[in-house]
Amino acid sequence: MFTGLIREIAHVKSLRGSTLSIRAKHKAKIGDSIAINGACLTVIKVEHDGFSVELSPESQKLLAIQNYKNEVHIEPAMMMGDRFEGHIVQGHVDAIGEIKEIKNSGNSFDVFIKVEKKFIPYIIPKGSITVDGISLTVNEVFADSFRLTIIPHTMKETLFKNYSIGSHVNIETDMFARYVEHIISHKKNTLSWDDIDSISARY
């Protein structure tokens, strides 16, 4: 489990076959789970200046692989007793988003990201979303896109500084939204107020 708070911007040394080699300050151990641009990957090798993870051909098809060059966001998995910040992130990328517009509003940036329509039900106004591993708040949701407001600090200290119109990013939707939608969709013909109270109590 992760929080969506980027701990380091690391550098990609190489991507050969299924092995992604990272130069980082973080001292990883064999078998560690580390979110790289929001995707949970397993450390298979440790070196003096970083580590390598397994990135299968299937994963390479599902991720915004063009962002696994040069710099990447990394976040080690949470440890028991860690301070919980951000939101609950599984490191399971649901979709690839495409940046459609970036507006500089003076003290912030409005970023509009397009996704397949089937993922829109899991994106909630004022809810949480993960973009390339960053925990962010959704401001508005449209038919096939959503709007984020990025403060200057986030723009400067993350890979958002490199993104432009047409850039692709990894998207993980809100875990609770997915679970609730799944429960409701399977009970849509029999859902009672008791069911709704039960669902609310779980989350």
Secondary structure, 3 states (H helix, E strand, C coil): CECCCCCEEEEEEEEECCEEEEECCCCCCCCCEEEECCEEEEEEEEECCEEEEECCHHHHHHCCHHHCCCEEEEEECCCCCCCCCCCCECCCCCEEEEEEEEEECCCCEEEEEECCHHHHHHCCCCCEEEECCEEEEEEEECCCEEEEEECHHHHHHCHHHHCCCCCEEEEECCHHHHHHHHHHHHCCCCCCHHHHHHHHHHC
